[in-house]
Amino acid sequence: MEIPQELKTHLQIERDQWDVPHLVCIKCRKRFFSVRDATLHLYHIHDVKAAQKFTS
């Protein structure tokens, strides 16, 4: 799982106790399994315009 360069200031990768990677929103600490879900969250909840091109 890789974070797009434009979104590295908004997302980070963390592993849970079973070593499963998750994308985590830095602003609200919400966890996601996919880049698409994380970018939809950033665009609609935190109004991050750079995330719009990754939502499709």
N, CA, C and O atoms as a CHARMM CRD file, in Angstrom:
* protein
*
  224
    1    1 MET  N      0.85400  -1.16800   0.00000 PROA 1      0.00000
    2    1 MET  CA     0.00000   0.00000   0.00000 PROA 1      0.00000
    3    1 MET  C      0.89800   1.22900   0.00000 PROA 1      0.00000
    4    1 MET  O      1.81800   1.35600   0.80800 PROA 1      0.00000
    5    2 GLU  N      0.60200   2.12500  -0.93000 PROA 2      0.00000
    6    2 GLU  CA     1.41600   3.32700  -1.04500 PROA 2      0.00000
    7    2 GLU  C      0.53100   4.56600  -1.06400 PROA 2      0.00000
    8    2 GLU  O     -0.52300   4.57900  -1.69900 PROA 2      0.00000
    9    3 ILE  N      0.96200   5.58500  -0.37500 PROA 3      0.00000
   10    3 ILE  CA     0.23000   6.84700  -0.30100 PROA 3      0.00000
   11    3 ILE  C      0.69200   7.72900  -1.46100 PROA 3      0.00000
   12    3 ILE  O      1.89500   7.89600  -1.66400 PROA 3      0.00000
   13    4 PRO  N     -0.25000   8.29800  -2.22700 PROA 4      0.00000
   14    4 PRO  CA     0.14700   9.24200  -3.28100 PROA 4      0.00000
   15    4 PRO  C      0.91900  10.42700  -2.68800 PROA 4      0.00000
   16    4 PRO  O      0.60400  10.89700  -1.59400 PROA 4      0.00000
   17    5 GLN  N      1.90500  10.89000  -3.40100 PROA 5      0.00000
   18    5 GLN  CA     2.78700  11.95700  -2.92200 PROA 5      0.00000
   19    5 GLN  C      2.01000  13.19500  -2.47300 PROA 5      0.00000
   20    5 GLN  O      2.36900  13.82200  -1.47500 PROA 5      0.00000
   21    6 GLU  N      0.94800  13.55300  -3.20200 PROA 6      0.00000
   22    6 GLU  CA     0.17400  14.75200  -2.87900 PROA 6      0.00000
   23    6 GLU  C     -0.56100  14.64400  -1.55200 PROA 6      0.00000
   24    6 GLU  O     -0.96600  15.66000  -0.98700 PROA 6      0.00000
   25    7 LEU  N     -0.74000  13.41800  -1.04300 PROA 7      0.00000
   26    7 LEU  CA    -1.53400  13.21000   0.17200 PROA 7      0.00000
   27    7 LEU  C     -0.70200  12.77200   1.37400 PROA 7      0.00000
   28    7 LEU  O     -1.25900  12.45000   2.42400 PROA 7      0.00000
   29    8 LYS  N      0.59800  12.75600   1.23800 PROA 8      0.00000
   30    8 LYS  CA     1.44400  12.30500   2.34700 PROA 8      0.00000
   31    8 LYS  C      1.38200  13.20700   3.57000 PROA 8      0.00000
   32    8 LYS  O      1.72700  12.77200   4.66800 PROA 8      0.00000
   33    9 THR  N      0.95600  14.44100   3.40700 PROA 9      0.00000
   34    9 THR  CA     0.82300  15.33300   4.56300 PROA 9      0.00000
   35    9 THR  C     -0.49500  15.11800   5.29000 PROA 9      0.00000
   36    9 THR  O     -0.71000  15.67400   6.36800 PROA 9      0.00000
   37   10 HSD  N     -1.38500  14.30800   4.70200 PROA 10     0.00000
   38   10 HSD  CA    -2.70800  14.07100   5.28900 PROA 10     0.00000
   39   10 HSD  C     -2.91000  12.63100   5.75500 PROA 10     0.00000
   40   10 HSD  O     -3.77800  12.36500   6.58600 PROA 10     0.00000
   41   11 LEU  N     -2.11600  11.70400   5.22600 PROA 11     0.00000
   42   11 LEU  CA    -2.28400  10.28100   5.53900 PROA 11     0.00000
   43   11 LEU  C     -0.96200   9.67100   5.98500 PROA 11     0.00000
   44   11 LEU  O      0.11600  10.14100   5.62000 PROA 11     0.00000
   45   12 GLN  N     -1.07000   8.62400   6.77600 PROA 12     0.00000
   46   12 GLN  CA     0.10900   7.84200   7.13100 PROA 12     0.00000
   47   12 GLN  C     -0.29700   6.37500   7.20100 PROA 12     0.00000
   48   12 GLN  O     -1.48200   6.05700   7.29800 PROA 12     0.00000
   49   13 ILE  N      0.68300   5.49100   7.15200 PROA 13     0.00000
   50   13 ILE  CA     0.41500   4.06100   7.23300 PROA 13     0.00000
   51   13 ILE  C      0.77600   3.58000   8.63200 PROA 13     0.00000
   52   13 ILE  O      1.86900   3.84800   9.13300 PROA 13     0.00000
   53   14 GLU  N     -0.15000   2.87300   9.24800 PROA 14     0.00000
   54   14 GLU  CA     0.08600   2.26100  10.56300 PROA 14     0.00000
   55   14 GLU  C     -0.31900   0.80000  10.49000 PROA 14     0.00000
   56   14 GLU  O     -1.18400   0.42700   9.69800 PROA 14     0.00000
   57   15 ARG  N      0.29900  -0.01300  11.30500 PROA 15     0.00000
   58   15 ARG  CA    -0.02600  -1.43800  11.36400 PROA 15     0.00000
   59   15 ARG  C     -0.72300  -1.73200  12.68600 PROA 15     0.00000
   60   15 ARG  O     -0.35400  -1.19800  13.73200 PROA 15     0.00000
   61   16 ASP  N     -1.74300  -2.59400  12.62000 PROA 16     0.00000
   62   16 ASP  CA    -2.45600  -2.95000  13.85000 PROA 16     0.00000
   63   16 ASP  C     -1.75000  -4.11500  14.54800 PROA 16     0.00000
   64   16 ASP  O     -0.65700  -4.51100  14.14300 PROA 16     0.00000
   65   17 GLN  N     -2.37200  -4.66200  15.59000 PROA 17     0.00000
   66   17 GLN  CA    -1.72100  -5.70000  16.38200 PROA 17     0.00000
   67   17 GLN  C     -1.51300  -6.99500  15.59900 PROA 17     0.00000
   68   17 GLN  O     -0.70800  -7.83200  16.00400 PROA 17     0.00000
   69   18 TRP  N     -2.22900  -7.17400  14.47800 PROA 18     0.00000
   70   18 TRP  CA    -2.05600  -8.35300  13.63300 PROA 18     0.00000
   71   18 TRP  C     -1.16700  -8.06400  12.43700 PROA 18     0.00000
   72   18 TRP  O     -1.09800  -8.86500  11.50500 PROA 18     0.00000
   73   19 ASP  N     -0.48700  -6.92800  12.45600 PROA 19     0.00000
   74   19 ASP  CA     0.44400  -6.49200  11.42000 PROA 19     0.00000
   75   19 ASP  C     -0.25000  -6.19400  10.08600 PROA 19     0.00000
   76   19 ASP  O      0.35500  -6.33200   9.02300 PROA 19     0.00000
   77   20 VAL  N     -1.51200  -5.78800  10.14800 PROA 20     0.00000
   78   20 VAL  CA    -2.26200  -5.41000   8.95100 PROA 20     0.00000
   79   20 VAL  C     -2.10700  -3.90800   8.74700 PROA 20     0.00000
   80   20 VAL  O     -2.38900  -3.13200   9.66000 PROA 20     0.00000
   81   21 PRO  N     -1.65800  -3.48400   7.55400 PROA 21     0.00000
   82   21 PRO  CA    -1.48500  -2.04400   7.32600 PROA 21     0.00000
   83   21 PRO  C     -2.81000  -1.33300   7.08400 PROA 21     0.00000
   84   21 PRO  O     -3.70100  -1.86500   6.42200 PROA 21     0.00000
   85   22 HSD  N     -2.92600  -0.13100   7.62600 PROA 22     0.00000
   86   22 HSD  CA    -4.08400   0.73400   7.44200 PROA 22     0.00000
   87   22 HSD  C     -3.58400   2.11900   7.07300 PROA 22     0.00000
   88   22 HSD  O     -2.51300   2.54200   7.50800 PROA 22     0.00000
   89   23 LEU  N     -4.36400   2.81500   6.27100 PROA 23     0.00000
   90   23 LEU  CA    -4.12700   4.23200   6.05000 PROA 23     0.00000
   91   23 LEU  C     -4.84500   4.97500   7.16000 PROA 23     0.00000
   92   23 LEU  O     -5.98900   4.65200   7.48200 PROA 23     0.00000
   93   24 VAL  N     -4.19000   5.96400   7.74800 PROA 24     0.00000
   94   24 VAL  CA    -4.77000   6.71200   8.85600 PROA 24     0.00000
   95   24 VAL  C     -4.75800   8.19500   8.51600 PROA 24     0.00000
   96   24 VAL  O     -3.73700   8.74900   8.10900 PROA 24     0.00000
   97   25 CYS  N     -5.91900   8.82600   8.69200 PROA 25     0.00000
   98   25 CYS  CA    -6.03200  10.26800   8.51200 PROA 25     0.00000
   99   25 CYS  C     -5.31100  10.94600   9.68400 PROA 25     0.00000
  100   25 CYS  O     -5.61200  10.66400  10.84400 PROA 25     0.00000
  101   26 ILE  N     -4.38800  11.81200   9.38900 PROA 26     0.00000
  102   26 ILE  CA    -3.61200  12.48000  10.43400 PROA 26     0.00000
  103   26 ILE  C     -4.48700  13.44700  11.23600 PROA 26     0.00000
  104   26 ILE  O     -4.25900  13.63400  12.43100 PROA 26     0.00000
  105   27 LYS  N     -5.48600  14.06400  10.59200 PROA 27     0.00000
  106   27 LYS  CA    -6.32800  15.04400  11.27700 PROA 27     0.00000
  107   27 LYS  C     -7.26200  14.42100  12.30800 PROA 27     0.00000
  108   27 LYS  O     -7.39500  14.94300  13.41500 PROA 27     0.00000
  109   28 CYS  N     -7.91500  13.30300  11.95700 PROA 28     0.00000
  110   28 CYS  CA    -8.93200  12.74900  12.86100 PROA 28     0.00000
  111   28 CYS  C     -8.65200  11.30900  13.29700 PROA 28     0.00000
  112   28 CYS  O     -9.42200  10.74000  14.07200 PROA 28     0.00000
  113   29 ARG  N     -7.57000  10.72100  12.81400 PROA 29     0.00000
  114   29 ARG  CA    -7.12200   9.37500  13.20500 PROA 29     0.00000
  115   29 ARG  C     -8.06100   8.25600  12.72700 PROA 29     0.00000
  116   29 ARG  O     -7.98700   7.14200  13.24600 PROA 29     0.00000
  117   30 LYS  N     -8.93300   8.52400  11.75900 PROA 30     0.00000
  118   30 LYS  CA    -9.79900   7.49100  11.20300 PROA 30     0.00000
  119   30 LYS  C     -8.95800   6.56700  10.32200 PROA 30     0.00000
  120   30 LYS  O     -8.04900   7.02300   9.62800 PROA 30     0.00000
  121   31 ARG  N     -9.26800   5.25100  10.35300 PROA 31     0.00000
  122   31 ARG  CA    -8.49100   4.25700   9.61700 PROA 31     0.00000
  123   31 ARG  C     -9.22400   3.78500   8.37100 PROA 31     0.00000
  124   31 ARG  O    -10.45200   3.71200   8.34200 PROA 31     0.00000
  125   32 PHE  N     -8.43600   3.46200   7.33100 PROA 32     0.00000
  126   32 PHE  CA    -8.98200   3.00000   6.05500 PROA 32     0.00000
  127   32 PHE  C     -8.15100   1.83800   5.53000 PROA 32     0.00000
  128   32 PHE  O     -6.95400   1.73000   5.79900 PROA 32     0.00000
  129   33 PHE  N     -8.82500   0.96600   4.76800 PROA 33     0.00000
  130   33 PHE  CA    -8.14700  -0.16600   4.15500 PROA 33     0.00000
  131   33 PHE  C     -7.68600   0.13000   2.73600 PROA 33     0.00000
  132   33 PHE  O     -6.78800  -0.54100   2.22700 PROA 33     0.00000
  133   34 SER  N     -8.28900   1.13000   2.08700 PROA 34     0.00000
  134   34 SER  CA    -7.92200   1.41900   0.69800 PROA 34     0.00000
  135   34 SER  C     -7.62400   2.90500   0.50900 PROA 34     0.00000
  136   34 SER  O     -8.11300   3.75800   1.25000 PROA 34     0.00000
  137   35 VAL  N     -6.81500   3.18400  -0.49600 PROA 35     0.00000
  138   35 VAL  CA    -6.47400   4.56300  -0.83100 PROA 35     0.00000
  139   35 VAL  C     -7.72700   5.29900  -1.28700 PROA 35     0.00000
  140   35 VAL  O     -7.90200   6.47200  -0.95800 PROA 35     0.00000
  141   36 ARG  N     -8.59400   4.63900  -2.03200 PROA 36     0.00000
  142   36 ARG  CA    -9.82700   5.27000  -2.51400 PROA 36     0.00000
  143   36 ARG  C    -10.70400   5.72700  -1.34500 PROA 36     0.00000
  144   36 ARG  O    -11.19400   6.85600  -1.34300 PROA 36     0.00000
  145   37 ASP  N    -10.90100   4.86200  -0.36300 PROA 37     0.00000
  146   37 ASP  CA   -11.71400   5.23800   0.79100 PROA 37     0.00000
  147   37 ASP  C    -11.09500   6.41100   1.54900 PROA 37     0.00000
  148   37 ASP  O    -11.79900   7.32400   1.98200 PROA 37     0.00000
  149   38 ALA  N     -9.79100   6.37800   1.70300 PROA 38     0.00000
  150   38 ALA  CA    -9.09900   7.45700   2.41900 PROA 38     0.00000
  151   38 ALA  C     -9.19700   8.77400   1.65500 PROA 38     0.00000
  152   38 ALA  O     -9.39100   9.82600   2.26400 PROA 38     0.00000
  153   39 THR  N     -9.06500   8.73200   0.32900 PROA 39     0.00000
  154   39 THR  CA    -9.15100   9.97600  -0.44200 PROA 39     0.00000
  155   39 THR  C    -10.57200  10.51900  -0.46900 PROA 39     0.00000
  156   39 THR  O    -10.76200  11.73500  -0.45400 PROA 39     0.00000
  157   40 LEU  N    -11.57200   9.64500  -0.50800 PROA 40     0.00000
  158   40 LEU  CA   -12.95900  10.10800  -0.41600 PROA 40     0.00000
  159   40 LEU  C    -13.19500  10.81700   0.91900 PROA 40     0.00000
  160   40 LEU  O    -13.84800  11.85900   0.96300 PROA 40     0.00000
  161   41 HSD  N    -12.67500  10.26200   1.98400 PROA 41     0.00000
  162   41 HSD  CA   -12.78200  10.87200   3.31000 PROA 41     0.00000
  163   41 HSD  C    -12.10600  12.24700   3.31800 PROA 41     0.00000
  164   41 HSD  O    -12.69300  13.22500   3.78000 PROA 41     0.00000
  165   42 LEU  N    -10.88400  12.31900   2.81000 PROA 42     0.00000
  166   42 LEU  CA   -10.16300  13.59600   2.80500 PROA 42     0.00000
  167   42 LEU  C    -10.89700  14.65200   1.99400 PROA 42     0.00000
  168   42 LEU  O    -10.97100  15.81200   2.39700 PROA 42     0.00000
  169   43 TYR  N    -11.43700  14.25100   0.85800 PROA 43     0.00000
  170   43 TYR  CA   -12.11100  15.21100  -0.01400 PROA 43     0.00000
  171   43 TYR  C    -13.43500  15.68900   0.58100 PROA 43     0.00000
  172   43 TYR  O    -13.70300  16.89000   0.60000 PROA 43     0.00000
  173   44 HSD  N    -14.25300  14.77400   1.06000 PROA 44     0.00000
  174   44 HSD  CA   -15.58900  15.14400   1.52800 PROA 44     0.00000
  175   44 HSD  C    -15.63800  15.64700   2.97600 PROA 44     0.00000
  176   44 HSD  O    -16.45500  16.51100   3.29500 PROA 44     0.00000
  177   45 ILE  N    -14.79600  15.13200   3.83800 PROA 45     0.00000
  178   45 ILE  CA   -14.83600  15.52300   5.25100 PROA 45     0.00000
  179   45 ILE  C    -13.89300  16.69100   5.55000 PROA 45     0.00000
  180   45 ILE  O    -14.28200  17.64800   6.22000 PROA 45     0.00000
  181   46 HSD  N    -12.66700  16.61300   5.05700 PROA 46     0.00000
  182   46 HSD  CA   -11.67200  17.63900   5.38600 PROA 46     0.00000
  183   46 HSD  C    -11.43100  18.63400   4.24800 PROA 46     0.00000
  184   46 HSD  O    -10.58500  19.52000   4.37100 PROA 46     0.00000
  185   47 ASP  N    -12.17100  18.49300   3.13400 PROA 47     0.00000
  186   47 ASP  CA   -12.11100  19.42300   2.01100 PROA 47     0.00000
  187   47 ASP  C    -10.69600  19.58100   1.44200 PROA 47     0.00000
  188   47 ASP  O    -10.25400  20.68800   1.13500 PROA 47     0.00000
  189   48 VAL  N     -9.99700  18.44600   1.30900 PROA 48     0.00000
  190   48 VAL  CA    -8.65500  18.44000   0.72000 PROA 48     0.00000
  191   48 VAL  C     -8.82700  18.32500  -0.79000 PROA 48     0.00000
  192   48 VAL  O     -9.14500  17.25000  -1.30000 PROA 48     0.00000
  193   49 LYS  N     -8.62100  19.41200  -1.49800 PROA 49     0.00000
  194   49 LYS  CA    -8.85700  19.45500  -2.94700 PROA 49     0.00000
  195   49 LYS  C     -7.91700  18.51200  -3.71000 PROA 49     0.00000
  196   49 LYS  O     -8.31300  17.98100  -4.74800 PROA 49     0.00000
  197   50 ALA  N     -6.71500  18.29300  -3.24200 PROA 50     0.00000
  198   50 ALA  CA    -5.76600  17.41300  -3.92400 PROA 50     0.00000
  199   50 ALA  C     -6.25000  15.95600  -3.97400 PROA 50     0.00000
  200   50 ALA  O     -5.80100  15.18400  -4.82100 PROA 50     0.00000
  201   51 ALA  N     -7.15000  15.58800  -3.08300 PROA 51     0.00000
  202   51 ALA  CA    -7.65000  14.21600  -3.03500 PROA 51     0.00000
  203   51 ALA  C     -8.68000  13.93200  -4.11800 PROA 51     0.00000
  204   51 ALA  O     -8.96700  12.76700  -4.39600 PROA 51     0.00000
  205   52 GLN  N     -9.24100  14.95800  -4.73100 PROA 52     0.00000
  206   52 GLN  CA   -10.31500  14.77100  -5.70400 PROA 52     0.00000
  207   52 GLN  C     -9.88900  13.89600  -6.88300 PROA 52     0.00000
  208   52 GLN  O    -10.68700  13.08600  -7.35500 PROA 52     0.00000
  209   53 LYS  N     -8.67700  14.03300  -7.36400 PROA 53     0.00000
  210   53 LYS  CA    -8.27100  13.26900  -8.54200 PROA 53     0.00000
  211   53 LYS  C     -8.04800  11.77500  -8.22300 PROA 53     0.00000
  212   53 LYS  O     -7.90800  10.97500  -9.14800 PROA 53     0.00000
  213   54 PHE  N     -8.01400  11.39500  -6.97100 PROA 54     0.00000
  214   54 PHE  CA    -7.83400   9.98700  -6.59300 PROA 54     0.00000
  215   54 PHE  C     -9.14900   9.32000  -6.20000 PROA 54     0.00000
  216   54 PHE  O     -9.14700   8.14200  -5.84000 PROA 54     0.00000
  217   55 THR  N    -10.26600  10.03400  -6.25800 PROA 55     0.00000
  218   55 THR  CA   -11.53000   9.48300  -5.80400 PROA 55     0.00000
  219   55 THR  C    -12.25200   8.64000  -6.85500 PROA 55     0.00000
  220   55 THR  O    -13.17800   7.90500  -6.51200 PROA 55     0.00000
  221   56 SER  N    -11.86200   8.72300  -8.09300 PROA 56     0.00000
  222   56 SER  CA   -12.56300   7.96500  -9.13800 PROA 56     0.00000
  223   56 SER  C    -12.00700   6.56200  -9.32200 PROA 56     0.00000
  224   56 SER  O    -12.49700   5.80900 -10.16400 PROA 56     0.00000
